[in-house]
Amino acid sequence: MGGMTEPRDARSALNLRLVFASFGLILSLPLAVWAAFAGWVVPAILLGVLALIALVDLFVIQHRRRQRYHEEPKGTHHSLFE
């Protein structure tokens, strides 16, 4: 069984992660506010935590995109899925 199944330089699809994290933030934050005003405490807290996770993920993704930009040769462009 022994061998590695992933390449050593595997990279995540940062642009796609950016889209998903943005969608999560855009969806969960207004729903958290709406649930809080409706008096639903537990859903508001859960959605607020989800929005916070999406926000932190956006910062991590941007940091990694900047790192990748500085590591790659000039003129390298990525599609949504790279």
C-alpha positions in Angstrom: 0.0 0.0 0.0 2.8 2.4 0.9 3.1 5.1 -1.7 1.8 8.7 -1.6 -1.3 9.4 -3.6 -1.0 13.2 -3.9 1.7 15.3 -5.5 4.1 17.1 -3.2 3.2 20.5 -4.7 -0.6 20.1 -4.7 -2.5 23.4 -4.4 -6.0 24.2 -3.6 -8.3 26.0 -6.0 -8.0 29.4 -4.3 -10.2 31.3 -6.7 -13.0 28.7 -6.3 -12.6 28.8 -2.5 -12.8 32.6 -2.7 -16.2 32.3 -4.5 -17.5 29.8 -1.9 -16.4 31.7 1.1 -17.9 34.9 -0.3 -21.1 33.2 -1.0 -21.1 31.8 2.6 -20.5 35.2 4.0 -23.1 37.0 1.8 -25.7 34.3 2.7 -25.1 33.7 6.4 -24.5 37.3 7.7 -27.9 38.7 6.6 -29.6 35.5 7.8 -27.9 35.8 11.1 -29.1 39.4 11.5 -32.6 38.4 10.4 -32.7 35.5 12.9 -31.5 37.8 15.7 -34.3 40.3 15.0 -36.8 37.5 14.8 -35.8 36.4 18.3 -34.3 33.1 17.2 -31.2 33.1 19.4 -29.6 29.7 18.5 -29.9 30.0 14.7 -28.6 33.6 14.9 -25.5 32.4 16.9 -24.9 29.5 14.5 -25.2 31.7 11.4 -23.1 34.3 13.0 -20.3 31.8 13.7 -20.6 30.5 10.1 -20.3 34.1 8.8 -17.2 34.6 11.1 -15.6 31.4 9.7 -16.3 32.6 6.1 -14.7 35.9 6.9 -11.6 34.4 8.4 -11.4 32.0 5.4 -11.5 35.0 3.1 -8.5 36.5 4.8 -6.6 33.2 4.7 -7.4 32.8 1.0 -6.2 36.3 0.2 -3.0 35.7 2.1 -2.3 32.5 0.2 -3.2 34.2 -3.2 -0.6 36.9 -2.4 2.0 34.3 -1.5 1.2 32.4 -4.7 1.4 35.6 -6.8 4.9 36.3 -5.5 6.1 32.7 -6.0 5.0 32.3 -9.7 6.5 33.9 -12.8 5.0 37.2 -14.0 2.1 36.9 -16.4 0.7 33.7 -14.9 -3.1 33.7 -14.9 -5.4 31.3 -13.2 -8.9 30.2 -14.1 -11.6 29.9 -11.5 -10.7 26.2 -10.9 -6.9 26.7 -10.5 
